[in-house]
Amino acid sequence: MAGPNLNKVFLIGRLTKDPELRYTSTGQAVSSTRIAVNREYISKEEKKEDTLFINLVVWGKRAEVWAEYLKKGSLIFVEGHLKSSQWETPDNEKRYRVEVIVEDFQFLDKPHGGTEDAKEPMEEETKNIGDGGEAEE
């Protein structure tokens, strides 16, 4: 049944590892990493915290910028959508993964790497690069 649908994700967190940059057989850049997102809540009048670890994938020119300026520990805002995949291992075990395909991002602390002139947040530049689309894996 067709109807209203929404698949949009907004996250703020810190990267748990340096982004990995690779290129597809057609030369399109793709970068992947993981983000840790904390959530505070009250349970039985006690303050608690959960941490969720989420896989991120970035495509195109954004992937190259992402990999150059972000490192483990970088604080970042991410906007994207969820994508699920499944596969079977050589041992015939079914595996599933849900990841966020990053459509836009903003540095929330000074980006790492690049030149001294490139150390300021690049919000405008990242909004206007790449197509943000997906490609073959």
KOLDO-366812 format. One record per residue (C-alpha): residue number from 1; x, y, z; residue in three letters. Coordinates in steps of 0.001 Angstrom, whole numbers, always signed. Layout:
// residues N
+-----+---------+---------+---------+------+
:  nr :    east :   north :      up : rest :
+-----+---------+---------+---------+------+
: NUM :       X :       Y :       Z :  ALA :
...
+-----+---------+---------+---------+------+
//
This chain:
// residues 137
+-----+---------+---------+---------+------+
:  nr :    east :   north :      up : rest :
+-----+---------+---------+---------+------+
:   1 :      +0 :      +0 :      +0 :  MET :
:   2 :   +1482 :   +3297 :   -1066 :  ALA :
:   3 :   +1214 :   +6147 :   +1345 :  GLY :
:   4 :   +3250 :   +8751 :   +3136 :  PRO :
:   5 :   +6760 :   +7565 :   +3935 :  ASN :
:   6 :   +9697 :   +9200 :   +5646 :  LEU :
:   7 :  +13283 :   +7981 :   +5857 :  ASN :
:   8 :  +15353 :  +10838 :   +7301 :  LYS :
:   9 :  +18056 :  +10713 :   +9971 :  VAL :
:  10 :  +19720 :  +13541 :  +11919 :  PHE :
:  11 :  +22623 :  +12669 :  +14226 :  LEU :
:  12 :  +25212 :  +14485 :  +16313 :  ILE :
:  13 :  +28079 :  +12433 :  +17642 :  GLY :
:  14 :  +31762 :  +11587 :  +17483 :  ARG :
:  15 :  +33464 :   +9350 :  +14961 :  LEU :
:  16 :  +34758 :   +6131 :  +16523 :  THR :
:  17 :  +37440 :   +5585 :  +13867 :  LYS :
:  18 :  +39127 :   +7401 :  +11008 :  ASP :
:  19 :  +37052 :   +7373 :   +7809 :  PRO :
:  20 :  +38120 :   +4799 :   +5218 :  GLU :
:  21 :  +38201 :   +6135 :   +1647 :  LEU :
:  22 :  +38018 :   +3861 :   -1389 :  ARG :
:  23 :  +36916 :   +4115 :   -5011 :  TYR :
:  24 :  +34448 :   +1993 :   -6951 :  THR :
:  25 :  +35393 :    +356 :  -10255 :  SER :
:  26 :  +33875 :   +3396 :  -11993 :  THR :
:  27 :  +36051 :   +5786 :   -9979 :  GLY :
:  28 :  +33404 :   +7114 :   -7594 :  GLN :
:  29 :  +34649 :   +7891 :   -4079 :  ALA :
:  30 :  +32994 :   +6207 :   -1102 :  VAL :
:  31 :  +33939 :   +6611 :   +2543 :  SER :
:  32 :  +32726 :   +4686 :   +5554 :  SER :
:  33 :  +33131 :   +5042 :   +9295 :  THR :
:  34 :  +31101 :   +4802 :  +12476 :  ARG :
:  35 :  +29589 :   +7410 :  +14794 :  ILE :
:  36 :  +28847 :   +7159 :  +18517 :  ALA :
:  37 :  +25669 :   +8957 :  +19556 :  VAL :
:  38 :  +24864 :   +9407 :  +23251 :  ASN :
:  39 :  +21362 :   +9629 :  +24679 :  ARG :
:  40 :  +20679 :  +10681 :  +28248 :  GLU :
:  41 :  +17500 :   +9597 :  +29992 :  TYR :
:  42 :  +16000 :   +9172 :  +33457 :  ILE :
:  43 :  +15136 :   +5700 :  +34749 :  SER :
:  44 :  +13754 :   +5229 :  +38249 :  LYS :
:  45 :  +14822 :   +8784 :  +39080 :  GLU :
:  46 :  +18410 :   +8016 :  +38098 :  GLU :
:  47 :  +20186 :   +9730 :  +35205 :  LYS :
:  48 :  +21520 :   +7185 :  +32693 :  LYS :
:  49 :  +23215 :   +7273 :  +29318 :  GLU :
:  50 :  +23050 :   +4979 :  +26286 :  ASP :
:  51 :  +25549 :   +5038 :  +23454 :  THR :
:  52 :  +24493 :   +3910 :  +20004 :  LEU :
:  53 :  +27117 :   +3039 :  +17378 :  PHE :
:  54 :  +25948 :   +3671 :  +13809 :  ILE :
:  55 :  +27642 :   +2883 :  +10480 :  ASN :
:  56 :  +27924 :   +5830 :   +8071 :  LEU :
:  57 :  +28557 :   +5814 :   +4313 :  VAL :
:  58 :  +29349 :   +8916 :   +2237 :  VAL :
:  59 :  +29507 :   +9033 :   -1585 :  TRP :
:  60 :  +31103 :  +11273 :   -4204 :  GLY :
:  61 :  +33102 :  +14445 :   -3594 :  LYS :
:  62 :  +31652 :  +14602 :     -75 :  ARG :
:  63 :  +33433 :  +11306 :    +669 :  ALA :
:  64 :  +36796 :  +12823 :    -261 :  GLU :
:  65 :  +36226 :  +15920 :   +1906 :  VAL :
:  66 :  +34924 :  +13691 :   +4712 :  TRP :
:  67 :  +38015 :  +11453 :   +4639 :  ALA :
:  68 :  +40461 :  +14372 :   +4405 :  GLU :
:  69 :  +39148 :  +16495 :   +7271 :  TYR :
:  70 :  +37546 :  +14072 :   +9736 :  LEU :
:  71 :  +39341 :  +11770 :  +12147 :  LYS :
:  72 :  +38492 :   +9524 :  +15062 :  LYS :
:  73 :  +36909 :  +11702 :  +17758 :  GLY :
:  74 :  +35640 :  +14421 :  +15381 :  SER :
:  75 :  +32318 :  +15925 :  +16477 :  LEU :
:  76 :  +29921 :  +16089 :  +13534 :  ILE :
:  77 :  +26306 :  +16702 :  +12559 :  PHE :
:  78 :  +25004 :  +14213 :   +9975 :  VAL :
:  79 :  +21861 :  +14281 :   +7846 :  GLU :
:  80 :  +20940 :  +11261 :   +5753 :  GLY :
:  81 :  +18695 :   +8254 :   +5274 :  HIS :
:  82 :  +18711 :   +4624 :   +6405 :  LEU :
:  83 :  +19667 :   +1810 :   +4065 :  LYS :
:  84 :  +19502 :   -1878 :   +4940 :  SER :
:  85 :  +21328 :   -4740 :   +3296 :  SER :
:  86 :  +21540 :   -8473 :   +3788 :  GLN :
:  87 :  +23918 :  -11156 :   +2592 :  TRP :
:  88 :  +24932 :  -14710 :   +3286 :  GLU :
:  89 :  +28360 :  -15704 :   +4592 :  THR :
:  90 :  +30338 :  -18629 :   +3141 :  PRO :
:  91 :  +29028 :  -20587 :   +6175 :  ASP :
:  92 :  +25446 :  -19909 :   +5002 :  ASN :
:  93 :  +24728 :  -17493 :   +7861 :  GLU :
:  94 :  +22435 :  -14599 :   +7040 :  LYS :
:  95 :  +23840 :  -11198 :   +7944 :  ARG :
:  96 :  +22025 :   -7880 :   +8110 :  TYR :
:  97 :  +23244 :   -4313 :   +8333 :  ARG :
:  98 :  +21530 :    -961 :   +8654 :  VAL :
:  99 :  +23615 :   +2104 :   +7854 :  GLU :
: 100 :  +23084 :   +5800 :   +7317 :  VAL :
: 101 :  +23772 :   +7110 :   +3823 :  ILE :
: 102 :  +25066 :  +10616 :   +4537 :  VAL :
: 103 :  +23470 :  +13317 :   +2387 :  GLU :
: 104 :  +24923 :  +16328 :   +4206 :  ASP :
: 105 :  +27179 :  +17016 :   +7176 :  PHE :
: 106 :  +28652 :  +19845 :   +9192 :  GLN :
: 107 :  +31804 :  +19947 :  +11273 :  PHE :
: 108 :  +31022 :  +20840 :  +14881 :  LEU :
: 109 :  +34650 :  +21228 :  +15870 :  ASP :
: 110 :  +37682 :  +22218 :  +13830 :  LYS :
: 111 :  +38290 :  +19689 :  +11057 :  PRO :
: 112 :  +41615 :  +17850 :  +11030 :  HIS :
: 113 :  +43969 :  +17620 :   +8061 :  GLY :
: 114 :  +44233 :  +19900 :   +5070 :  GLY :
: 115 :  +46137 :  +23176 :   +5185 :  THR :
: 116 :  +46115 :  +25775 :   +7928 :  GLU :
: 117 :  +43708 :  +27883 :   +5856 :  ASP :
: 118 :  +41300 :  +24942 :   +5662 :  ALA :
: 119 :  +40961 :  +24479 :   +9413 :  LYS :
: 120 :  +37759 :  +26507 :   +9764 :  GLU :
: 121 :  +34413 :  +24717 :   +9456 :  PRO :
: 122 :  +33425 :  +24249 :   +5831 :  MET :
: 123 :  +29626 :  +24301 :   +6086 :  GLU :
: 124 :  +29037 :  +26182 :   +2836 :  GLU :
: 125 :  +31573 :  +24156 :    +880 :  GLU :
: 126 :  +30194 :  +20794 :   +2004 :  THR :
: 127 :  +26640 :  +21825 :   +1177 :  LYS :
: 128 :  +27574 :  +22476 :   -2440 :  ASN :
: 129 :  +29817 :  +19562 :   -3390 :  ILE :
: 130 :  +29014 :  +16229 :   -4933 :  GLY :
: 131 :  +25631 :  +14879 :   -5763 :  ASP :
: 132 :  +25128 :  +13082 :   -2448 :  GLY :
: 133 :  +23755 :  +10127 :   -4381 :  GLY :
: 134 :  +24529 :   +6479 :   -4055 :  GLU :
: 135 :  +26463 :   +4339 :   -6452 :  ALA :
: 136 :  +27241 :    +697 :   -6851 :  GLU :
: 137 :  +29252 :    -930 :   -4106 :  GLU :
+-----+---------+---------+---------+------+
//
